[in-house]
Amino acid sequence: MESGLTHFDENGKALMVDVTDKGETVREATAAGKIMVSRKVYEAIAAGTVGKGDVLGVATTAGIMGAKRTAELIPMCHILPITNCRVTFDMDEESCTIYCYCTVKVTGKTGVEMEALTGVSVALLTVYDMCKALDKSMEIGEIYLCRKTGGKSGEVRNEKAPYIQHENKTPKNDPLKDLDYQLGNPHRKRTVTGRGTLDDLDLL
């Protein structure tokens, strides 16, 4: 009986999926995650007074670099020529939580879900690194794939993720409007920053 897992051969050994015969399509994936910080850390990030510098600016760059280097970190991932990567942050003042979103795009034979998830993970880890001198109890969590498009399966949305759709409530200038995803409370105070893209960084 087939398990549906594609990274194992008939003997149960790990392998890279052969995508030679697959057609190239435009593929996109968006992932999200969050880091919960103390009031002191939140205010320092918002004010730009963290000793190591611009926290979200550095984390944006790190997220893009992480997405580009996914194949070096995840053994069975293919090396993909990413055509665009966007990392954004959404700061929730009430809960002292910073949400991170990473959208990756490619024209290729396999998807970029892992690249989006890696981008979010590295960006959030960078926030921790930049702020750990102020507080080492910060918590990273709820890293999810929000949606992916392209390929044989087409568009897939993760309905179990803690992000719900608010198509009619998306602010006109919200950088997340193309995702059709926002956090569950669309009325809370928001600060969106860190609008980095692959065009801002061309590192191999």
Secondary structure as UniProt FT lines:
FT   TURN            10..11
FT   TURN            20..21
FT   STRAND          25..36
FT   HELIX           39..47
FT   TURN            51..52
FT   HELIX           55..68
FT   HELIX           70..73
FT   TURN            75..76
FT   STRAND          84..92
FT   TURN            93..96
FT   STRAND          97..108
FT   HELIX           113..131
FT   TURN            132..134
FT   STRAND          139..149
FT   TURN            152..153
FT   STRAND          156..157
FT   TURN            159..160
FT   STRAND          163..164
FT   HELIX           167..169
FT   TURN            172..173
FT   TURN            175..176
FT   HELIX           177..179
FT   STRAND          182..183
FT   TURN            186..187
FT   STRAND          190..197
FT   HELIX           198..200
//
